[in-house]
Amino acid sequence: MDNNLKLNYLSTKRAVIKVGSGVLTKDDGLNLRAVKSISRQICRLIDRGLEIILVSSGAMASGVRKVGLSKRPNEIPKQQAVAAVGQAGLIMEYEKAFARHKKKVAQILLTSDDLNNRTRYLNARNTLCTLLSWHIVPIINENDTVIVEEIKFGDNDILAAMITLLMDADILINLTDIDGLYTKDPRTNEDAELIPVVTTIKKDIERFASDIPGALGTGGMLSKIIAAKKVTAAGIPMVIAKGEKPDILIKLFSGEKNGTFFVPKKKKLKSRKCWIAFTLKPKGVIRIDDGAADAILNKGKSMLPSGIVNVEGEFSIGAPVEFRKEDDETLGTGLVNYSSVDIRKIMGLRSSQIKDRLGHKPYDEVIHRDNLVIKIED
């Protein structure tokens, strides 16, 4: 393994480890052997001085078997009920497994709503930091029991990426039921080849990724690639590896070559910029002309009303919005100082004309540079 890649493991102080349903479940319920093995490895890493946050799937799968169903239900009330049953069993097994190594755990259930709100986002961070300072292992899962489509992360791969950004972790380890990213789906293609290192996530990498989920999970390899794009764009590496390999975590953090390593961008984004770029869901679109695009992209300027040509969607002050060129190219995301109603009134005007049109002028900028993140190119 390249020395620079090895350094990413050996210099890690805080890691997020995500374990998928394919690793944690078997035909008759939870894979207790896997739960015990992963818990033991995490305890060994903690004893070495690492801070570990665990994002664990398996609640839905555990509940399916516990309730006696043959497959994951499609109806949301049944999914939520199954998750409630399964989550209790999942955390209980983790608690027992970690207790064998004299470690305590804490259960954290989140929705994307919790991370979209800046106050709740910081509260979640503070809670997790407190648990780590107490040497307690946070075990995080999506709160499937109360989830609705509008506040879903999508799957635990995306949740793990969000937690990695939230906690300024040094690396994200994604443990799954195959060895990493392949050139083809290895389940159906004997000539599929493992890709050991990905330096840039381009369209061909996304084509390699299968979006076919397992019977008990919600995400396939494609969701892992999306997670990798988020964290590597923020300057954090990610690895996909086979969770059932003996001592896989110990081997990884000893610098052994395993799985697929996603190389991060050289520049690491600040926490607030990560929150704007990768956590918030845009509420609308602002289209700008070429002059405004050049000022924002190349001159480090804020977005002024004079360069705005159109507004799509309805949103309030402080909402996250995408900004695009007139040819529909997405340039980035930012937090607006004006509502969509007021932006439509002032678009095309100079900042000095805002007060005449609205009767007040709290800001010169529609989006201030500090609240704006340029889209990071692949």
C-alpha positions in Angstrom: 0.0 0.0 0.0 1.2 3.5 -0.8 2.8 5.2 2.2 0.4 8.1 2.0 -2.6 5.8 2.1 -1.2 3.8 5.0 -0.7 7.1 6.9 -4.4 7.8 6.8 -5.0 4.7 8.9 -2.1 5.0 11.2 -2.7 8.7 12.0 -6.4 8.2 12.7 -7.7 9.6 16.0 -11.4 9.4 15.4 -13.2 7.0 13.0 -16.8 6.2 12.0 -17.4 2.6 11.3 -20.6 1.6 9.4 -21.7 -2.0 9.4 -24.3 -3.2 6.9 -27.2 -5.6 7.2 -25.5 -8.1 5.0 -22.8 -8.5 7.7 -25.0 -8.4 10.8 -27.8 -10.8 9.8 -28.3 -14.3 8.8 -31.4 -16.4 7.9 -32.6 -16.8 11.5 -31.9 -13.3 12.7 -28.9 -11.4 13.9 -25.5 -12.8 13.2 -24.3 -12.8 16.8 -20.8 -14.0 15.7 -20.4 -10.9 13.6 -21.8 -8.6 16.4 -19.3 -10.1 18.8 -16.4 -9.9 16.4 -16.9 -6.3 15.4 -17.5 -5.3 19.0 -14.3 -7.0 20.1 -12.3 -5.3 17.4 -13.7 -1.9 18.2 -12.8 -2.4 21.8 -9.2 -3.2 20.8 -9.0 -0.1 18.7 -10.4 2.0 21.6 -7.7 0.5 23.9 -5.1 1.8 21.4 -6.5 5.3 21.9 -8.9 5.7 19.0 -12.4 7.2 19.3 -14.9 5.1 17.5 -18.5 5.9 16.4 -20.5 2.9 15.2 -23.3 3.3 12.6 -25.1 0.0 12.6 -27.7 -1.4 10.3 -29.5 -4.6 11.2 -32.6 -3.3 13.2 -35.0 -3.9 10.3 -33.5 -7.3 9.4 -33.5 -8.4 13.0 -37.1 -7.4 13.4 -38.2 -9.2 10.2 -36.9 -12.4 11.7 -38.1 -11.7 15.2 -41.6 -11.0 14.1 -41.6 -14.1 11.8 -41.9 -12.4 8.4 -40.3 -13.9 5.3 -39.2 -10.5 3.9 -39.0 -6.8 4.6 -42.5 -5.3 4.5 -43.4 -2.6 2.0 -45.9 -0.7 4.1 -44.4 2.1 6.2 -46.4 1.3 9.4 -45.2 -2.3 9.2 -41.6 -1.2 8.5 -41.7 1.1 11.5 -43.1 -1.6 13.8 -40.6 -4.1 12.6 -37.7 -1.6 13.2 -39.0 -1.0 16.7 -38.9 -4.7 17.5 -35.5 -5.2 15.9 -33.8 -2.1 17.3 -34.3 -3.4 20.9 -32.7 -6.7 20.1 -29.8 -5.2 18.2 -28.8 -2.7 20.9 -29.1 -5.4 23.6 -26.7 -7.7 21.7 -24.2 -4.9 21.3 -24.5 -4.0 24.9 -23.7 -7.5 25.9 -20.8 -7.8 23.4 -19.1 -4.6 24.5 -19.6 -5.4 28.2 -17.4 -8.5 27.7 -14.6 -6.0 27.1 -15.7 -3.6 29.9 -17.0 -1.0 27.5 -20.4 0.8 27.6 -22.5 1.8 24.6 -25.2 4.4 24.0 -28.0 4.2 21.4 -28.5 7.3 19.2 -31.5 7.3 16.7 -31.5 10.1 14.2 -33.5 11.5 11.2 -32.2 13.9 8.6 -34.4 16.5 10.2 -32.1 16.4 13.3 -29.1 17.3 11.1 -30.8 19.8 8.8 -31.6 22.1 11.8 -28.3 23.8 12.8 -29.1 23.9 16.6 -30.1 20.2 16.6 -27.1 19.4 14.5 -24.8 21.0 17.0 -26.6 19.4 19.9 -26.1 16.0 18.3 -22.4 16.8 17.9 -22.1 17.9 21.5 -23.9 14.7 22.8 -21.6 12.5 20.7 -18.5 14.3 21.8 -19.6 13.9 25.5 -20.1 10.2 25.0 -16.6 9.8 23.4 -15.1 11.8 26.3 -16.7 9.3 28.7 -15.2 6.4 26.6 -18.7 5.3 25.7 -19.3 3.9 22.2 -22.2 5.7 20.4 -24.2 3.3 18.3 -26.2 5.2 15.7 -29.1 4.2 13.4 -31.7 5.9 11.5 -34.9 6.4 13.5 -37.0 4.1 11.3 -39.8 4.0 13.9 -40.9 7.6 13.2 -39.4 8.1 9.7 -41.3 9.6 6.8 -40.0 10.1 3.3 -39.3 13.8 3.7 -36.8 13.2 6.6 -35.2 10.0 5.5 -31.4 9.8 5.0 -32.1 7.1 2.4 -29.9 4.5 4.1 -27.2 4.1 6.7 -24.4 4.6 4.1 -25.6 8.2 3.8 -26.2 8.5 7.5 -22.6 7.3 8.2 -21.3 9.9 5.8 -23.3 12.6 7.6 -22.0 11.5 11.0 -18.4 11.5 9.6 -18.8 15.1 8.6 -20.7 16.1 11.7 -17.9 14.7 13.9 -14.9 15.8 11.8 -13.8 12.2 11.8 -10.5 11.2 10.2 -11.9 8.2 8.2 -15.1 6.4 7.4 -14.9 2.6 7.3 -17.8 0.9 5.5 -18.1 -2.8 6.3 -20.2 -4.7 3.8 -20.7 -8.3 2.6 -18.3 -8.1 -0.3 -14.6 -7.2 -0.5 -15.0 -3.7 -1.9 -15.8 -2.0 -5.2 -15.5 -4.2 -8.3 -15.5 -3.5 -12.0 -18.7 -5.6 -12.2 -21.1 -7.1 -9.8 -19.0 -10.0 -8.3 -22.2 -11.9 -7.4 -23.0 -12.4 -11.1 -19.7 -11.9 -12.9 -16.8 -14.2 -12.4 -14.4 -11.8 -14.2 -15.2 -8.9 -11.9 -12.0 -7.3 -10.6 -11.5 -5.5 -7.2 -10.6 -1.9 -7.5 -8.1 -1.3 -4.6 -7.8 2.5 -4.8 -10.2 5.2 -6.2 -8.5 8.6 -6.6 -11.4 10.3 -8.3 -15.1 9.3 -8.3 -16.2 9.7 -12.0 -19.2 8.4 -13.9 -17.4 5.1 -14.7 -17.0 4.4 -11.0 -20.7 4.9 -10.5 -21.4 2.5 -13.3 -19.3 -0.1 -11.6 -21.4 0.2 -8.5 -24.4 -2.0 -8.3 -27.6 -0.4 -7.0 -29.3 -3.7 -6.2 -29.8 -3.9 -2.5 -29.7 -7.2 -0.5 -32.8 -8.8 0.7 -32.6 -7.2 4.1 -30.8 -3.9 3.4 -31.9 -0.6 1.7 -28.6 0.5 0.1 -26.4 -1.2 -2.5 -22.9 -0.4 -3.7 -24.1 2.8 -5.4 -25.2 4.3 -2.0 -21.7 3.6 -0.7 -20.2 5.5 -3.7 -22.5 8.5 -3.0 -21.3 8.4 0.7 -17.7 8.3 -0.5 -18.3 11.3 -2.8 -19.5 13.3 0.2 -16.7 12.5 2.6 -13.8 12.6 0.2 -15.0 15.9 -1.2 -14.8 17.2 2.4 -11.2 15.9 2.6 -11.9 12.7 4.5 -11.0 9.2 3.2 -13.3 6.2 3.1 -12.8 2.5 2.8 -15.2 -0.3 1.7 -14.2 -3.7 3.1 -15.7 -7.1 3.9 -17.0 -7.1 7.4 -16.8 -10.9 7.9 -13.0 -11.1 7.2 -11.3 -12.1 10.4 -10.0 -9.0 12.3 -10.7 -6.8 9.3 -10.7 -3.6 11.4 -7.5 -4.5 13.2 -5.9 -5.2 9.9 -7.1 -2.0 8.3 -5.8 0.2 11.2 -2.5 -1.7 11.1 -2.1 -0.4 7.6 -2.8 -3.7 5.8 -4.2 -3.5 2.2 -7.9 -4.5 2.2 -11.0 -3.5 0.3 -11.3 -0.3 -1.7 -9.7 2.9 -0.5 -11.2 6.3 -1.6 -8.6 9.0 -1.7 -9.8 12.3 -0.2 -9.5 15.8 -1.7 -6.4 17.6 -0.4 -8.3 20.5 1.0 -10.6 19.7 4.0 -13.8 21.8 4.3 -14.7 23.5 7.5 -17.5 21.9 9.6 -20.1 24.6 8.7 -19.3 24.4 5.0 -19.7 20.6 5.2 -23.1 21.1 6.8 -24.3 23.4 4.1 -22.8 21.3 1.2 -23.6 17.8 2.2 -26.2 17.7 5.0 -28.9 20.3 4.0 -31.5 19.5 1.4 -32.0 22.4 -1.0 -35.5 24.0 -0.9 -35.3 25.7 -4.2 -33.1 27.0 -7.1 -31.7 30.4 -7.9 -30.5 30.8 -11.5 -27.7 33.3 -12.1 -26.1 34.9 -15.2 -22.6 34.3 -16.5 -21.2 37.4 -14.8 -22.5 36.4 -11.4 -21.2 32.9 -11.9 -17.7 34.2 -12.7 -17.7 36.5 -9.7 -18.7 33.6 -7.4 -16.5 30.9 -8.9 -13.4 32.8 -9.7 -13.3 36.0 -7.6 -14.6 34.7 -4.3 -17.7 37.0 -4.3 -21.1 36.8 -2.6 -24.3 36.4 -4.6 -25.9 39.8 -5.3 -29.4 40.3 -6.6 -28.1 41.9 -9.8 -26.9 38.6 -11.3 -30.1 36.6 -10.5 -32.3 35.8 -13.5 -34.8 33.4 -12.0 -36.0 31.8 -8.8 -37.6 28.3 -8.6 -39.5 27.0 -5.6 -40.9 28.6 -2.4 -38.5 29.1 0.6 -38.0 31.3 3.6 -35.1 33.3 4.9 -32.1 31.1 5.9 -33.2 28.2 3.7 -30.6 26.2 1.7 -30.9 26.6 -2.1 -29.0 25.5 -5.1 -27.6 28.1 -7.4 -27.3 27.3 -11.1 -26.3 28.9 -14.4 -29.0 29.4 -17.0 -27.8 26.3 -18.8 -28.8 24.3 -15.7 -25.3 23.6 -14.5 -25.3 23.4 -10.7 -22.6 25.6 -9.2 -23.2 25.1 -5.5 -25.4 25.6 -2.4 -26.0 28.4 0.0 -28.2 29.9 2.7 -30.3 32.8 1.5 -30.7 36.1 3.3 -34.1 36.7 1.6 -37.2 34.7 1.0 -38.1 33.5 -2.5 -40.9 36.0 -2.7 -38.5 38.9 -1.9 -35.7 37.6 -4.2 -38.2 37.6 -7.1 -38.9 41.3 -6.3 -35.2 42.3 -6.2 -33.6 40.1 -8.8 -31.7 42.0 -11.4 -31.4 45.1 -9.2 -28.3 46.6 -7.7 -27.9 46.2 -3.9 -28.5 50.0 -3.5 -32.0 49.5 -4.9 -33.2 46.8 -2.5 -34.6 49.2 0.1 -36.6 51.1 -2.5 -38.2 47.9 -3.7 -38.7 46.1 -0.4 -38.9 49.0 2.1 -35.9 47.6 4.0 -32.5 46.2 3.3 -31.1 43.9 6.0 -28.4 42.6 3.6 -26.6 43.6 0.4 -26.1 39.9 -0.5 -28.8 37.4 -1.4 -26.2 34.7 -0.3 -23.1 35.8 1.6 -19.8 34.1 0.7 -19.5 32.7 4.2 -22.8 30.8 3.7 -22.0 29.6 0.2 -20.3 26.4 -0.9 -19.0 25.8 -4.5 -19.8 22.4 -5.9 -16.7 20.3 -5.7 -15.9 18.8 -9.1 -15.2 15.1 -9.5 
